[in-house]
Amino acid sequence: PDMYPGNCWAFKGSQGYLVVRLSMKIYPTAFTVEHVPKALSPGGNITSAPRNFAVYGLDDEYQEEGKLLGQYVYDQDGEPLQMFPVVV
């Protein structure tokens, strides 16, 4: 609901996974990632921001391999809210 440090989906370590289950099948055209801006971050850095990430489409949460929808890089010097197009 806001952009303050700690109000997020935090991951321990340098890697993490997130599965979002939707109520119906969709065909996404883009994804957005938002991270707290440097100005609101303690110490003025956002080294905890995601850097390289990939998005996969799954038919269900138990599917082991999904369809790659894109590989992306979050720009820590860019805007806090960044959009990434689906590349398939």
PyMOL Python script that loads the backbone (N, CA, C, O; Angstrom):
from pymol import cmd

cmd.read_pdbstr("""\
ATOM      1  N   PRO A   1       0.798  -1.220   0.000  1.00  0.00           N
ATOM      2  CA  PRO A   1       0.000   0.000   0.000  1.00  0.00           C
ATOM      3  C   PRO A   1       0.838   1.281   0.000  1.00  0.00           C
ATOM      4  O   PRO A   1       0.311   2.357  -0.282  1.00  0.00           O
ATOM      5  N   ASP A   2       2.130   1.185   0.311  1.00  0.00           N
ATOM      6  CA  ASP A   2       2.992   2.355   0.316  1.00  0.00           C
ATOM      7  C   ASP A   2       4.398   1.950  -0.097  1.00  0.00           C
ATOM      8  O   ASP A   2       4.664   0.773  -0.338  1.00  0.00           O
ATOM      9  N   MET A   3       5.288   2.915  -0.179  1.00  0.00           N
ATOM     10  CA  MET A   3       6.652   2.654  -0.652  1.00  0.00           C
ATOM     11  C   MET A   3       7.693   2.866   0.439  1.00  0.00           C
ATOM     12  O   MET A   3       8.719   3.499   0.191  1.00  0.00           O
ATOM     13  N   TYR A   4       7.457   2.358   1.624  1.00  0.00           N
ATOM     14  CA  TYR A   4       8.414   2.512   2.700  1.00  0.00           C
ATOM     15  C   TYR A   4       9.185   1.212   2.906  1.00  0.00           C
ATOM     16  O   TYR A   4       8.644   0.126   2.700  1.00  0.00           O
ATOM     17  N   PRO A   5      10.457   1.323   3.315  1.00  0.00           N
ATOM     18  CA  PRO A   5      11.272   0.124   3.527  1.00  0.00           C
ATOM     19  C   PRO A   5      10.576  -0.874   4.457  1.00  0.00           C
ATOM     20  O   PRO A   5      10.023  -0.495   5.489  1.00  0.00           O
ATOM     21  N   GLY A   6      10.611  -2.135   4.079  1.00  0.00           N
ATOM     22  CA  GLY A   6      10.028  -3.193   4.896  1.00  0.00           C
ATOM     23  C   GLY A   6       8.635  -3.614   4.472  1.00  0.00           C
ATOM     24  O   GLY A   6       8.176  -4.684   4.874  1.00  0.00           O
ATOM     25  N   ASN A   7       7.943  -2.808   3.672  1.00  0.00           N
ATOM     26  CA  ASN A   7       6.611  -3.168   3.186  1.00  0.00           C
ATOM     27  C   ASN A   7       6.775  -3.820   1.816  1.00  0.00           C
ATOM     28  O   ASN A   7       6.527  -3.202   0.781  1.00  0.00           O
ATOM     29  N   CYS A   8       7.203  -5.095   1.834  1.00  0.00           N
ATOM     30  CA  CYS A   8       7.553  -5.745   0.575  1.00  0.00           C
ATOM     31  C   CYS A   8       7.476  -7.254   0.724  1.00  0.00           C
ATOM     32  O   CYS A   8       7.168  -7.786   1.791  1.00  0.00           O
ATOM     33  N   TRP A   9       7.766  -7.922  -0.379  1.00  0.00           N
ATOM     34  CA  TRP A   9       7.992  -9.361  -0.358  1.00  0.00           C
ATOM     35  C   TRP A   9       9.494  -9.536  -0.271  1.00  0.00           C
ATOM     36  O   TRP A   9      10.180  -9.501  -1.292  1.00  0.00           O
ATOM     37  N   ALA A  10      10.004  -9.719   0.902  1.00  0.00           N
ATOM     38  CA  ALA A  10      11.449  -9.848   1.093  1.00  0.00           C
ATOM     39  C   ALA A  10      11.891 -11.287   0.861  1.00  0.00           C
ATOM     40  O   ALA A  10      11.175 -12.229   1.203  1.00  0.00           O
ATOM     41  N   PHE A  11      13.065 -11.447   0.283  1.00  0.00           N
ATOM     42  CA  PHE A  11      13.659 -12.749   0.064  1.00  0.00           C
ATOM     43  C   PHE A  11      14.965 -12.821   0.833  1.00  0.00           C
ATOM     44  O   PHE A  11      15.736 -11.862   0.846  1.00  0.00           O
ATOM     45  N   LYS A  12      15.213 -13.950   1.471  1.00  0.00           N
ATOM     46  CA  LYS A  12      16.469 -14.151   2.185  1.00  0.00           C
ATOM     47  C   LYS A  12      17.534 -14.593   1.183  1.00  0.00           C
ATOM     48  O   LYS A  12      17.292 -15.489   0.374  1.00  0.00           O
ATOM     49  N   GLY A  13      18.686 -13.983   1.235  1.00  0.00           N
ATOM     50  CA  GLY A  13      19.766 -14.365   0.333  1.00  0.00           C
ATOM     51  C   GLY A  13      19.695 -13.634  -0.993  1.00  0.00           C
ATOM     52  O   GLY A  13      19.019 -12.613  -1.122  1.00  0.00           O
ATOM     53  N   SER A  14      20.402 -14.171  -1.980  1.00  0.00           N
ATOM     54  CA  SER A  14      20.515 -13.492  -3.266  1.00  0.00           C
ATOM     55  C   SER A  14      19.559 -14.037  -4.328  1.00  0.00           C
ATOM     56  O   SER A  14      19.536 -13.530  -5.449  1.00  0.00           O
ATOM     57  N   GLN A  15      18.770 -15.063  -3.993  1.00  0.00           N
ATOM     58  CA  GLN A  15      17.819 -15.618  -4.945  1.00  0.00           C
ATOM     59  C   GLN A  15      16.495 -15.860  -4.265  1.00  0.00           C
ATOM     60  O   GLN A  15      16.433 -16.094  -3.058  1.00  0.00           O
ATOM     61  N   GLY A  16      15.433 -15.801  -5.049  1.00  0.00           N
ATOM     62  CA  GLY A  16      14.118 -16.075  -4.509  1.00  0.00           C
ATOM     63  C   GLY A  16      13.151 -16.447  -5.622  1.00  0.00           C
ATOM     64  O   GLY A  16      13.434 -16.244  -6.803  1.00  0.00           O
ATOM     65  N   TYR A  17      12.022 -16.986  -5.235  1.00  0.00           N
ATOM     66  CA  TYR A  17      10.992 -17.399  -6.180  1.00  0.00           C
ATOM     67  C   TYR A  17       9.650 -16.923  -5.660  1.00  0.00           C
ATOM     68  O   TYR A  17       9.401 -16.916  -4.455  1.00  0.00           O
ATOM     69  N   LEU A  18       8.805 -16.531  -6.570  1.00  0.00           N
ATOM     70  CA  LEU A  18       7.467 -16.077  -6.225  1.00  0.00           C
ATOM     71  C   LEU A  18       6.500 -16.691  -7.219  1.00  0.00           C
ATOM     72  O   LEU A  18       6.708 -16.601  -8.429  1.00  0.00           O
ATOM     73  N   VAL A  19       5.448 -17.310  -6.717  1.00  0.00           N
ATOM     74  CA  VAL A  19       4.405 -17.862  -7.572  1.00  0.00           C
ATOM     75  C   VAL A  19       3.126 -17.114  -7.252  1.00  0.00           C
ATOM     76  O   VAL A  19       2.721 -17.016  -6.094  1.00  0.00           O
ATOM     77  N   VAL A  20       2.492 -16.586  -8.297  1.00  0.00           N
ATOM     78  CA  VAL A  20       1.216 -15.887  -8.139  1.00  0.00           C
ATOM     79  C   VAL A  20       0.160 -16.733  -8.820  1.00  0.00           C
ATOM     80  O   VAL A  20       0.246 -17.001 -10.018  1.00  0.00           O
ATOM     81  N   ARG A  21      -0.834 -17.152  -8.059  1.00  0.00           N
ATOM     82  CA  ARG A  21      -1.909 -17.977  -8.611  1.00  0.00           C
ATOM     83  C   ARG A  21      -3.089 -17.070  -8.954  1.00  0.00           C
ATOM     84  O   ARG A  21      -3.598 -16.354  -8.093  1.00  0.00           O
ATOM     85  N   LEU A  22      -3.515 -17.105 -10.198  1.00  0.00           N
ATOM     86  CA  LEU A  22      -4.623 -16.270 -10.659  1.00  0.00           C
ATOM     87  C   LEU A  22      -5.895 -17.098 -10.759  1.00  0.00           C
ATOM     88  O   LEU A  22      -5.839 -18.325 -10.841  1.00  0.00           O
ATOM     89  N   SER A  23      -7.028 -16.435 -10.751  1.00  0.00           N
ATOM     90  CA  SER A  23      -8.308 -17.137 -10.784  1.00  0.00           C
ATOM     91  C   SER A  23      -8.680 -17.620 -12.186  1.00  0.00           C
ATOM     92  O   SER A  23      -9.557 -18.471 -12.337  1.00  0.00           O
ATOM     93  N   MET A  24      -8.018 -17.080 -13.210  1.00  0.00           N
ATOM     94  CA  MET A  24      -8.276 -17.519 -14.576  1.00  0.00           C
ATOM     95  C   MET A  24      -7.020 -17.353 -15.415  1.00  0.00           C
ATOM     96  O   MET A  24      -6.091 -16.645 -15.024  1.00  0.00           O
ATOM     97  N   LYS A  25      -6.997 -18.001 -16.557  1.00  0.00           N
ATOM     98  CA  LYS A  25      -5.853 -17.922 -17.460  1.00  0.00           C
ATOM     99  C   LYS A  25      -5.792 -16.528 -18.080  1.00  0.00           C
ATOM    100  O   LYS A  25      -6.814 -15.966 -18.473  1.00  0.00           O
ATOM    101  N   ILE A  26      -4.574 -15.975 -18.163  1.00  0.00           N
ATOM    102  CA  ILE A  26      -4.370 -14.679 -18.786  1.00  0.00           C
ATOM    103  C   ILE A  26      -3.225 -14.772 -19.793  1.00  0.00           C
ATOM    104  O   ILE A  26      -2.456 -15.733 -19.791  1.00  0.00           O
ATOM    105  N   TYR A  27      -3.127 -13.777 -20.636  1.00  0.00           N
ATOM    106  CA  TYR A  27      -2.019 -13.649 -21.579  1.00  0.00           C
ATOM    107  C   TYR A  27      -1.378 -12.290 -21.323  1.00  0.00           C
ATOM    108  O   TYR A  27      -1.773 -11.294 -21.928  1.00  0.00           O
ATOM    109  N   PRO A  28      -0.384 -12.243 -20.425  1.00  0.00           N
ATOM    110  CA  PRO A  28       0.216 -10.958 -20.056  1.00  0.00           C
ATOM    111  C   PRO A  28       0.997 -10.346 -21.213  1.00  0.00           C
ATOM    112  O   PRO A  28       1.551 -11.053 -22.055  1.00  0.00           O
ATOM    113  N   THR A  29       1.028  -9.021 -21.235  1.00  0.00           N
ATOM    114  CA  THR A  29       1.804  -8.295 -22.236  1.00  0.00           C
ATOM    115  C   THR A  29       3.000  -7.591 -21.602  1.00  0.00           C
ATOM    116  O   THR A  29       3.936  -7.207 -22.302  1.00  0.00           O
ATOM    117  N   ALA A  30       2.975  -7.420 -20.277  1.00  0.00           N
ATOM    118  CA  ALA A  30       4.074  -6.752 -19.582  1.00  0.00           C
ATOM    119  C   ALA A  30       3.980  -7.050 -18.092  1.00  0.00           C
ATOM    120  O   ALA A  30       2.941  -7.474 -17.587  1.00  0.00           O
ATOM    121  N   PHE A  31       5.098  -6.815 -17.400  1.00  0.00           N
ATOM    122  CA  PHE A  31       5.182  -6.968 -15.949  1.00  0.00           C
ATOM    123  C   PHE A  31       5.772  -5.684 -15.389  1.00  0.00           C
ATOM    124  O   PHE A  31       6.540  -4.999 -16.065  1.00  0.00           O
ATOM    125  N   THR A  32       5.417  -5.363 -14.169  1.00  0.00           N
ATOM    126  CA  THR A  32       6.035  -4.220 -13.509  1.00  0.00           C
ATOM    127  C   THR A  32       6.670  -4.675 -12.202  1.00  0.00           C
ATOM    128  O   THR A  32       6.181  -5.587 -11.535  1.00  0.00           O
ATOM    129  N   VAL A  33       7.765  -4.019 -11.856  1.00  0.00           N
ATOM    130  CA  VAL A  33       8.447  -4.242 -10.589  1.00  0.00           C
ATOM    131  C   VAL A  33       8.633  -2.870  -9.962  1.00  0.00           C
ATOM    132  O   VAL A  33       9.080  -1.927 -10.616  1.00  0.00           O
ATOM    133  N   GLU A  34       8.286  -2.774  -8.693  1.00  0.00           N
ATOM    134  CA  GLU A  34       8.462  -1.523  -7.972  1.00  0.00           C
ATOM    135  C   GLU A  34       9.318  -1.772  -6.739  1.00  0.00           C
ATOM    136  O   GLU A  34       9.102  -2.738  -6.007  1.00  0.00           O
ATOM    137  N   HIS A  35      10.281  -0.904  -6.517  1.00  0.00           N
ATOM    138  CA  HIS A  35      11.162  -1.001  -5.357  1.00  0.00           C
ATOM    139  C   HIS A  35      11.238   0.363  -4.714  1.00  0.00           C
ATOM    140  O   HIS A  35      11.078   1.383  -5.384  1.00  0.00           O
ATOM    141  N   VAL A  36      11.481   0.387  -3.421  1.00  0.00           N
ATOM    142  CA  VAL A  36      11.590   1.664  -2.712  1.00  0.00           C
ATOM    143  C   VAL A  36      12.660   2.530  -3.389  1.00  0.00           C
ATOM    144  O   VAL A  36      13.730   2.018  -3.716  1.00  0.00           O
ATOM    145  N   PRO A  37      12.404   3.814  -3.605  1.00  0.00           N
ATOM    146  CA  PRO A  37      13.416   4.672  -4.230  1.00  0.00           C
ATOM    147  C   PRO A  37      14.588   4.943  -3.287  1.00  0.00           C
ATOM    148  O   PRO A  37      14.457   4.838  -2.067  1.00  0.00           O
ATOM    149  N   LYS A  38      15.720   5.288  -3.866  1.00  0.00           N
ATOM    150  CA  LYS A  38      16.914   5.575  -3.066  1.00  0.00           C
ATOM    151  C   LYS A  38      16.639   6.657  -2.030  1.00  0.00           C
ATOM    152  O   LYS A  38      17.166   6.597  -0.919  1.00  0.00           O
ATOM    153  N   ALA A  39      15.823   7.640  -2.379  1.00  0.00           N
ATOM    154  CA  ALA A  39      15.542   8.763  -1.474  1.00  0.00           C
ATOM    155  C   ALA A  39      14.833   8.318  -0.193  1.00  0.00           C
ATOM    156  O   ALA A  39      14.970   8.975   0.838  1.00  0.00           O
ATOM    157  N   LEU A  40      14.085   7.224  -0.237  1.00  0.00           N
ATOM    158  CA  LEU A  40      13.372   6.728   0.945  1.00  0.00           C
ATOM    159  C   LEU A  40      14.106   5.582   1.643  1.00  0.00           C
ATOM    160  O   LEU A  40      13.682   5.124   2.704  1.00  0.00           O
ATOM    161  N   SER A  41      15.189   5.130   1.054  1.00  0.00           N
ATOM    162  CA  SER A  41      15.924   3.994   1.594  1.00  0.00           C
ATOM    163  C   SER A  41      16.926   4.443   2.658  1.00  0.00           C
ATOM    164  O   SER A  41      17.651   5.415   2.448  1.00  0.00           O
ATOM    165  N   PRO A  42      16.973   3.744   3.801  1.00  0.00           N
ATOM    166  CA  PRO A  42      17.990   4.073   4.799  1.00  0.00           C
ATOM    167  C   PRO A  42      19.387   3.933   4.183  1.00  0.00           C
ATOM    168  O   PRO A  42      19.695   2.907   3.576  1.00  0.00           O
ATOM    169  N   GLY A  43      20.200   4.922   4.331  1.00  0.00           N
ATOM    170  CA  GLY A  43      21.542   4.878   3.765  1.00  0.00           C
ATOM    171  C   GLY A  43      21.609   5.334   2.324  1.00  0.00           C
ATOM    172  O   GLY A  43      22.701   5.472   1.774  1.00  0.00           O
ATOM    173  N   GLY A  44      20.461   5.574   1.695  1.00  0.00           N
ATOM    174  CA  GLY A  44      20.446   6.089   0.331  1.00  0.00           C
ATOM    175  C   GLY A  44      20.842   5.104  -0.751  1.00  0.00           C
ATOM    176  O   GLY A  44      21.210   5.513  -1.852  1.00  0.00           O
ATOM    177  N   ASN A  45      20.773   3.798  -0.453  1.00  0.00           N
ATOM    178  CA  ASN A  45      21.079   2.818  -1.502  1.00  0.00           C
ATOM    179  C   ASN A  45      19.972   1.778  -1.564  1.00  0.00           C
ATOM    180  O   ASN A  45      19.226   1.582  -0.604  1.00  0.00           O
ATOM    181  N   ILE A  46      19.881   1.129  -2.692  1.00  0.00           N
ATOM    182  CA  ILE A  46      18.860   0.076  -2.868  1.00  0.00           C
ATOM    183  C   ILE A  46      19.515  -1.197  -3.405  1.00  0.00           C
ATOM    184  O   ILE A  46      19.054  -1.785  -4.384  1.00  0.00           O
ATOM    185  N   THR A  47      20.578  -1.600  -2.757  1.00  0.00           N
ATOM    186  CA  THR A  47      21.275  -2.815  -3.186  1.00  0.00           C
ATOM    187  C   THR A  47      20.411  -4.062  -3.008  1.00  0.00           C
ATOM    188  O   THR A  47      20.724  -5.117  -3.560  1.00  0.00           O
ATOM    189  N   SER A  48      19.327  -3.947  -2.242  1.00  0.00           N
ATOM    190  CA  SER A  48      18.417  -5.082  -2.068  1.00  0.00           C
ATOM    191  C   SER A  48      17.428  -5.215  -3.228  1.00  0.00           C
ATOM    192  O   SER A  48      16.675  -6.187  -3.287  1.00  0.00           O
ATOM    193  N   ALA A  49      17.422  -4.260  -4.138  1.00  0.00           N
ATOM    194  CA  ALA A  49      16.496  -4.321  -5.278  1.00  0.00           C
ATOM    195  C   ALA A  49      16.828  -5.520  -6.155  1.00  0.00           C
ATOM    196  O   ALA A  49      17.987  -5.923  -6.251  1.00  0.00           O
ATOM    197  N   PRO A  50      15.814  -6.091  -6.795  1.00  0.00           N
ATOM    198  CA  PRO A  50      16.092  -7.199  -7.717  1.00  0.00           C
ATOM    199  C   PRO A  50      16.984  -6.694  -8.845  1.00  0.00           C
ATOM    200  O   PRO A  50      16.906  -5.525  -9.224  1.00  0.00           O
ATOM    201  N   ARG A  51      17.804  -7.542  -9.367  1.00  0.00           N
ATOM    202  CA  ARG A  51      18.677  -7.127 -10.480  1.00  0.00           C
ATOM    203  C   ARG A  51      18.277  -7.908 -11.720  1.00  0.00           C
ATOM    204  O   ARG A  51      17.537  -7.398 -12.561  1.00  0.00           O
ATOM    205  N   ASN A  52      18.750  -9.115 -11.841  1.00  0.00           N
ATOM    206  CA  ASN A  52      18.389  -9.971 -12.970  1.00  0.00           C
ATOM    207  C   ASN A  52      17.246 -10.874 -12.535  1.00  0.00           C
ATOM    208  O   ASN A  52      17.307 -11.498 -11.476  1.00  0.00           O
ATOM    209  N   PHE A  53      16.191 -10.944 -13.364  1.00  0.00           N
ATOM    210  CA  PHE A  53      15.091 -11.840 -13.017  1.00  0.00           C
ATOM    211  C   PHE A  53      14.427 -12.343 -14.291  1.00  0.00           C
ATOM    212  O   PHE A  53      14.516 -11.726 -15.352  1.00  0.00           O
ATOM    213  N   ALA A  54      13.771 -13.464 -14.152  1.00  0.00           N
ATOM    214  CA  ALA A  54      13.053 -14.082 -15.263  1.00  0.00           C
ATOM    215  C   ALA A  54      11.616 -14.325 -14.832  1.00  0.00           C
ATOM    216  O   ALA A  54      11.336 -14.535 -13.651  1.00  0.00           O
ATOM    217  N   VAL A  55      10.707 -14.294 -15.802  1.00  0.00           N
ATOM    218  CA  VAL A  55       9.289 -14.549 -15.536  1.00  0.00           C
ATOM    219  C   VAL A  55       8.860 -15.729 -16.399  1.00  0.00           C
ATOM    220  O   VAL A  55       9.116 -15.760 -17.603  1.00  0.00           O
ATOM    221  N   TYR A  56       8.204 -16.695 -15.767  1.00  0.00           N
ATOM    222  CA  TYR A  56       7.715 -17.888 -16.448  1.00  0.00           C
ATOM    223  C   TYR A  56       6.209 -17.973 -16.286  1.00  0.00           C
ATOM    224  O   TYR A  56       5.664 -17.583 -15.254  1.00  0.00           O
ATOM    225  N   GLY A  57       5.547 -18.479 -17.297  1.00  0.00           N
ATOM    226  CA  GLY A  57       4.123 -18.771 -17.219  1.00  0.00           C
ATOM    227  C   GLY A  57       3.936 -20.245 -16.931  1.00  0.00           C
ATOM    228  O   GLY A  57       4.545 -21.092 -17.585  1.00  0.00           O
ATOM    229  N   LEU A  58       3.101 -20.555 -15.962  1.00  0.00           N
ATOM    230  CA  LEU A  58       2.829 -21.949 -15.580  1.00  0.00           C
ATOM    231  C   LEU A  58       1.346 -22.243 -15.751  1.00  0.00           C
ATOM    232  O   LEU A  58       0.508 -21.359 -15.574  1.00  0.00           O
ATOM    233  N   ASP A  59       1.029 -23.466 -16.091  1.00  0.00           N
ATOM    234  CA  ASP A  59      -0.375 -23.875 -16.162  1.00  0.00           C
ATOM    235  C   ASP A  59      -0.952 -24.087 -14.773  1.00  0.00           C
ATOM    236  O   ASP A  59      -2.144 -23.871 -14.552  1.00  0.00           O
ATOM    237  N   ASP A  60      -0.099 -24.514 -13.825  1.00  0.00           N
ATOM    238  CA  ASP A  60      -0.515 -24.652 -12.426  1.00  0.00           C
ATOM    239  C   ASP A  60       0.730 -24.538 -11.546  1.00  0.00           C
ATOM    240  O   ASP A  60       1.855 -24.612 -12.038  1.00  0.00           O
ATOM    241  N   GLU A  61       0.523 -24.361 -10.267  1.00  0.00           N
ATOM    242  CA  GLU A  61       1.630 -24.111  -9.343  1.00  0.00           C
ATOM    243  C   GLU A  61       2.548 -25.309  -9.149  1.00  0.00           C
ATOM    244  O   GLU A  61       3.635 -25.166  -8.589  1.00  0.00           O
ATOM    245  N   TYR A  62       2.134 -26.483  -9.601  1.00  0.00           N
ATOM    246  CA  TYR A  62       2.943 -27.682  -9.430  1.00  0.00           C
ATOM    247  C   TYR A  62       3.776 -28.008 -10.669  1.00  0.00           C
ATOM    248  O   TYR A  62       4.593 -28.928 -10.640  1.00  0.00           O
ATOM    249  N   GLN A  63       3.579 -27.271 -11.739  1.00  0.00           N
ATOM    250  CA  GLN A  63       4.349 -27.474 -12.962  1.00  0.00           C
ATOM    251  C   GLN A  63       5.807 -27.117 -12.694  1.00  0.00           C
ATOM    252  O   GLN A  63       6.092 -26.058 -12.135  1.00  0.00           O
ATOM    253  N   GLU A  64       6.723 -27.985 -13.085  1.00  0.00           N
ATOM    254  CA  GLU A  64       8.133 -27.761 -12.783  1.00  0.00           C
ATOM    255  C   GLU A  64       8.825 -26.869 -13.798  1.00  0.00           C
ATOM    256  O   GLU A  64       9.733 -26.122 -13.432  1.00  0.00           O
ATOM    257  N   GLU A  65       8.428 -26.923 -15.050  1.00  0.00           N
ATOM    258  CA  GLU A  65       9.021 -26.065 -16.069  1.00  0.00           C
ATOM    259  C   GLU A  65       7.914 -25.289 -16.757  1.00  0.00           C
ATOM    260  O   GLU A  65       6.946 -25.870 -17.247  1.00  0.00           O
ATOM    261  N   GLY A  66       8.064 -23.984 -16.790  1.00  0.00           N
ATOM    262  CA  GLY A  66       7.067 -23.152 -17.439  1.00  0.00           C
ATOM    263  C   GLY A  66       7.597 -22.587 -18.741  1.00  0.00           C
ATOM    264  O   GLY A  66       8.699 -22.917 -19.180  1.00  0.00           O
ATOM    265  N   LYS A  67       6.796 -21.734 -19.347  1.00  0.00           N
ATOM    266  CA  LYS A  67       7.180 -21.061 -20.581  1.00  0.00           C
ATOM    267  C   LYS A  67       7.859 -19.746 -20.209  1.00  0.00           C
ATOM    268  O   LYS A  67       7.283 -18.927 -19.494  1.00  0.00           O
ATOM    269  N   LEU A  68       9.075 -19.547 -20.690  1.00  0.00           N
ATOM    270  CA  LEU A  68       9.808 -18.317 -20.394  1.00  0.00           C
ATOM    271  C   LEU A  68       9.122 -17.146 -21.091  1.00  0.00           C
ATOM    272  O   LEU A  68       8.975 -17.139 -22.314  1.00  0.00           O
ATOM    273  N   LEU A  69       8.704 -16.160 -20.305  1.00  0.00           N
ATOM    274  CA  LEU A  69       8.059 -14.967 -20.846  1.00  0.00           C
ATOM    275  C   LEU A  69       9.039 -13.810 -20.997  1.00  0.00           C
ATOM    276  O   LEU A  69       8.733 -12.823 -21.666  1.00  0.00           O
ATOM    277  N   GLY A  70      10.205 -13.922 -20.385  1.00  0.00           N
ATOM    278  CA  GLY A  70      11.229 -12.903 -20.553  1.00  0.00           C
ATOM    279  C   GLY A  70      12.261 -12.926 -19.445  1.00  0.00           C
ATOM    280  O   GLY A  70      11.995 -13.387 -18.335  1.00  0.00           O
ATOM    281  N   GLN A  71      13.442 -12.420 -19.761  1.00  0.00           N
ATOM    282  CA  GLN A  71      14.501 -12.223 -18.778  1.00  0.00           C
ATOM    283  C   GLN A  71      14.778 -10.723 -18.739  1.00  0.00           C
ATOM    284  O   GLN A  71      14.882 -10.076 -19.781  1.00  0.00           O
ATOM    285  N   TYR A  72      14.897 -10.178 -17.539  1.00  0.00           N
ATOM    286  CA  TYR A  72      14.925  -8.733 -17.382  1.00  0.00           C
ATOM    287  C   TYR A  72      16.006  -8.290 -16.407  1.00  0.00           C
ATOM    288  O   TYR A  72      16.563  -9.098 -15.663  1.00  0.00           O
ATOM    289  N   VAL A  73      16.292  -6.985 -16.424  1.00  0.00           N
ATOM    290  CA  VAL A  73      17.230  -6.369 -15.494  1.00  0.00           C
ATOM    291  C   VAL A  73      16.556  -5.122 -14.925  1.00  0.00           C
ATOM    292  O   VAL A  73      16.159  -4.227 -15.671  1.00  0.00           O
ATOM    293  N   TYR A  74      16.432  -5.074 -13.608  1.00  0.00           N
ATOM    294  CA  TYR A  74      15.892  -3.889 -12.930  1.00  0.00           C
ATOM    295  C   TYR A  74      17.017  -2.864 -12.829  1.00  0.00           C
ATOM    296  O   TYR A  74      18.098  -3.180 -12.334  1.00  0.00           O
ATOM    297  N   ASP A  75      16.772  -1.638 -13.296  1.00  0.00           N
ATOM    298  CA  ASP A  75      17.759  -0.562 -13.285  1.00  0.00           C
ATOM    299  C   ASP A  75      17.670   0.189 -11.961  1.00  0.00           C
ATOM    300  O   ASP A  75      16.731   0.956 -11.747  1.00  0.00           O
ATOM    301  N   GLN A  76      18.643  -0.023 -11.068  1.00  0.00           N
ATOM    302  CA  GLN A  76      18.623   0.621  -9.754  1.00  0.00           C
ATOM    303  C   GLN A  76      18.745   2.135  -9.846  1.00  0.00           C
ATOM    304  O   GLN A  76      18.413   2.836  -8.890  1.00  0.00           O
ATOM    305  N   ASP A  77      19.212   2.648 -10.968  1.00  0.00           N
ATOM    306  CA  ASP A  77      19.306   4.096 -11.163  1.00  0.00           C
ATOM    307  C   ASP A  77      18.100   4.649 -11.914  1.00  0.00           C
ATOM    308  O   ASP A  77      18.027   5.849 -12.179  1.00  0.00           O
ATOM    309  N   GLY A  78      17.160   3.781 -12.254  1.00  0.00           N
ATOM    310  CA  GLY A  78      15.961   4.194 -12.977  1.00  0.00           C
ATOM    311  C   GLY A  78      14.837   4.568 -12.032  1.00  0.00           C
ATOM    312  O   GLY A  78      15.049   4.772 -10.837  1.00  0.00           O
ATOM    313  N   GLU A  79      13.642   4.654 -12.585  1.00  0.00           N
ATOM    314  CA  GLU A  79      12.450   4.955 -11.798  1.00  0.00           C
ATOM    315  C   GLU A  79      12.146   3.797 -10.847  1.00  0.00           C
ATOM    316  O   GLU A  79      12.486   2.653 -11.148  1.00  0.00           O
ATOM    317  N   PRO A  80      11.508   4.077  -9.698  1.00  0.00           N
ATOM    318  CA  PRO A  80      11.163   2.999  -8.768  1.00  0.00           C
ATOM    319  C   PRO A  80      10.215   1.960  -9.379  1.00  0.00           C
ATOM    320  O   PRO A  80      10.329   0.770  -9.087  1.00  0.00           O
ATOM    321  N   LEU A  81       9.281   2.408 -10.224  1.00  0.00           N
ATOM    322  CA  LEU A  81       8.333   1.511 -10.888  1.00  0.00           C
ATOM    323  C   LEU A  81       8.793   1.332 -12.332  1.00  0.00           C
ATOM    324  O   LEU A  81       8.830   2.292 -13.102  1.00  0.00           O
ATOM    325  N   GLN A  82       9.144   0.093 -12.696  1.00  0.00           N
ATOM    326  CA  GLN A  82       9.658  -0.181 -14.040  1.00  0.00           C
ATOM    327  C   GLN A  82       8.813  -1.251 -14.718  1.00  0.00           C
ATOM    328  O   GLN A  82       8.404  -2.227 -14.090  1.00  0.00           O
ATOM    329  N   MET A  83       8.555  -1.054 -16.018  1.00  0.00           N
ATOM    330  CA  MET A  83       7.742  -1.998 -16.789  1.00  0.00           C
ATOM    331  C   MET A  83       8.636  -2.788 -17.737  1.00  0.00           C
ATOM    332  O   MET A  83       9.576  -2.254 -18.325  1.00  0.00           O
ATOM    333  N   PHE A  84       8.316  -4.074 -17.870  1.00  0.00           N
ATOM    334  CA  PHE A  84       9.083  -4.982 -18.711  1.00  0.00           C
ATOM    335  C   PHE A  84       8.117  -5.722 -19.629  1.00  0.00           C
ATOM    336  O   PHE A  84       7.210  -6.399 -19.146  1.00  0.00           O
ATOM    337  N   PRO A  85       8.296  -5.603 -20.950  1.00  0.00           N
ATOM    338  CA  PRO A  85       7.378  -6.266 -21.878  1.00  0.00           C
ATOM    339  C   PRO A  85       7.611  -7.770 -21.957  1.00  0.00           C
ATOM    340  O   PRO A  85       8.730  -8.246 -21.766  1.00  0.00           O
ATOM    341  N   VAL A  86       6.551  -8.506 -22.239  1.00  0.00           N
ATOM    342  CA  VAL A  86       6.680  -9.942 -22.512  1.00  0.00           C
ATOM    343  C   VAL A  86       7.336 -10.063 -23.880  1.00  0.00           C
ATOM    344  O   VAL A  86       6.962  -9.351 -24.812  1.00  0.00           O
ATOM    345  N   VAL A  87       8.315 -10.962 -24.007  1.00  0.00           N
ATOM    346  CA  VAL A  87       9.096 -11.040 -25.242  1.00  0.00           C
ATOM    347  C   VAL A  87       8.716 -12.208 -26.150  1.00  0.00           C
ATOM    348  O   VAL A  87       9.326 -12.376 -27.206  1.00  0.00           O
ATOM    349  N   VAL A  88       7.740 -13.010 -25.778  1.00  0.00           N
ATOM    350  CA  VAL A  88       7.355 -14.150 -26.635  1.00  0.00           C
ATOM    351  C   VAL A  88       6.322 -13.732 -27.643  1.00  0.00           C
ATOM    352  O   VAL A  88       5.878 -14.551 -28.448  1.00  0.00           O
TER     353      VAL A  88
END
""", "prot")
cmd.dss("prot")
cmd.show_as("cartoon", "prot")
cmd.util.cbc("prot")
cmd.orient("prot")
